[in-house]
Amino acid sequence: MRTNLDWSKHQHRVEIFKSDENEIRVDHLQIDRNRGLYVKFINTDDTLSVTGDFGNYIFCRPFVPSSEGYVSDHYWAEKLTYNSIQNFEQNDYDFDEIIKELEELLETVEEDYSEVEDQEAVKDYIDSLIESASQNDKLEYEYRAYRELKPDFIDYDFAPAYKKKRVSIQIVFDAFEEICRRIKEENK
C-alpha cells in the first residue's frame, strides 16, 4: 500500500447498468453510506472515472481488475495525464524513485549499449545523475540531466523525471488494489 488508509471498514458494493450498446460498472468503496473516505469507480467501455472524497479523475481506459491485485502507478498516471487536466503530481521530484531507476540502468549499460564504444561515458553520465539526485536538489539534477554535457548518443529524455504523487491519487491507486483484492477473494 502507498498510504496508511485502513480499508477494512469499507464495504465493496457493485452496480451494473446494461443496455444493448454497452455496460457500465460502478464500484463503491464506502463505510456504511457515509461520504467520508468514499471512492466510486465508474467503468465504461473506454473510460474510468473515479470520484469521491479524494478528488475526481478521468482515465482514458477502462479499469480491468488485475488477478494479482497489483496496480501500476506509472501506467495509470500516464492514462490520467493523457486525457485529463487534473494535476496528480507535486512539483517535487521523487529522488528515491529516480535513483532506483538510475541504479537499474547502470546495471544494464553493457547490455543496452553493447554497440557503443564508450560505455564508460554512459556509466559516468548515470553516476553523475545519481550523485545529483542523492543531493535532493532539483536545480542540480535538472542541470546534470538536461544541460550538462552528456554523451551525444543519449536522448534528453533518458534521465528519469519521476515526480512525487499527491496523497489523493495514491489513495485512489490503493483503492484500485483494494477492489482487485476483494474481487479475487470473492472468486475463490
Secondary structure, DSSP 8 states (H G I E B T S, - for coil): --S----TT-EEEEEEEE-SS-EEEEEEEESTT-STT-EEEEE-SS-EEEEETT--EEESS-----TT----HHHHHHHHHHH-----EEEEE-HHHHHHHHHHHHHTHHHHTTT-S-HHHHHHHHHHHHHHHHTT-HHHHHIIIIIS---TTS-GGGS---EEE-HHHHHHHHHHHHHHHHHHHHT-
